[in-house]
Amino acid sequence: MPQTVTTPTPETKTRAKPEKPPLYKVILLNDDFTPREFVIAVLMAVFRMTEGEALGVMLTAHRRGACVVAVYTREVAEEKARRATDKGREAGYPLAFTTEKEV
């Protein structure tokens, strides 16, 4: 009688792919009191934009009431929005940035 040799098959392990963290938008809110030049300076300082990019964001917020500045992870978005808003407060302006979860 012939012998049957069975070779065990190795178990395959599936690794869970790490989920990407949710992203949050930093949004510039328009106001009628903060000078345009100051808004541009804050955008350049906090978000490292060029003068042209900052001008475009500022004008979009001016025309539409708000503009998405950038998208980051939650912690980074909240920190940048806070820093930018604080710069306005320190100068006595109602400059405001907020964050919103990206869908």
Secondary structure, DSSP 8 states (H G I E B T S, - for coil): ----------------------EEEEEEE--SSS-HHHHHHHHHHHH---HHHHHHHHHHHHHHSEEEEEEEEHHHHHHHHHHHHHHHHHTT---EEEEEE--
